[in-house]
Amino acid sequence: MRLLVVDLLAEREAFGRAGVSEIVKHFMPDETLLWSPHTDQRLDYGFGTVVEGPVEADAIVITGSRRNVTMWEPWMDEVVALIQGADVPLYGICFGHQIVAHALGGRVERAEVDSHFVAEVHQSDGETVVAAFAHQEHVVDAGELEVIASAEHCEIAACKHPTRPIHTVQYHPEAVSEVLDIALTCGDMDITERAAFDDARLTTNTSVAFDISPRTSA
């Protein structure tokens, strides 16, 4: 199984190197391909193969980013083209959630304040999970996507496509305790920010968020 990660935090230790490692382990790929169109200053992860553009893969993950859909940059056009043309399972996280919605006819808006905390996510199947949010932009129109979860501060917290294998979440399922602790240690978070992420409450991870079974991830 070949996994293409559109790796948009590749310059960061915690939500880049550690976060991608946490995401990837749930897919258990034979090969991990890392594409970072936003920068040529990426960290050396010590795993995966860095590629210069989209390559053939069995699944695609688009990560979070410090960039913003409402502040468009030219490299984002390449990501939109990838989304629109993909015929394999595609997963979006935070910025990934937003740019997938944008690419499929939706709309993203920037809030006046950002949201950095742990919150309940109420799913359309009646289940509730607790997840870590870190964002200021919100999907306000899901376009072709179906909304399948919401949070008190975020009406469109997760989506699926009705006919294509696309699944997106606004929250960060990779923000498990280990990744959050690395963020504190390396300076990506200060003590106050780390305390806002009450990881003892978290009930989701990448497998839970995207319903990745051991069989399909092998």
C-alpha angles and dihedrals in degrees: 000000000000116000120196113203115196088211107201099165095051092131093061130081102211109035090024111045098014096036095050090047089054092049095046096051091065091058094045092207124190087221131021118203119196121203120179108176093170098065147022091201099079124151121250101251097190090231138064132032118275112225130191096223144356112313134185111286141160094232138009131212122191110199134206120279142198087230123087135230090218089056097054121205126192095247089062089071088067091053091049090052090051091051095047093048100040117118096176129077109294125195127190128197123194102310085021089057090050099047092046090054090047092049091052098052101277132124134239125201132188118236123220091242132030128242117228111161147083115275142169117263115204113208126208090241089064096256123125126209131182115230142172118253125195112166146103099197122075136196103239097172118033095200110197091357126097117230110235103169142024140188130206092258097032121049094189104047099148137012143187130196113242095225108011127067094252124135126172137180130192092210129072110253089178091063094101122151095270093053093045091050091051089050089056094045096049095043099252086121133026123220093267092051092047091051090056089063101072095194092180086074097050115116100170139074134165094285093049095044094052099028092238108175122205089248096055094041094052 
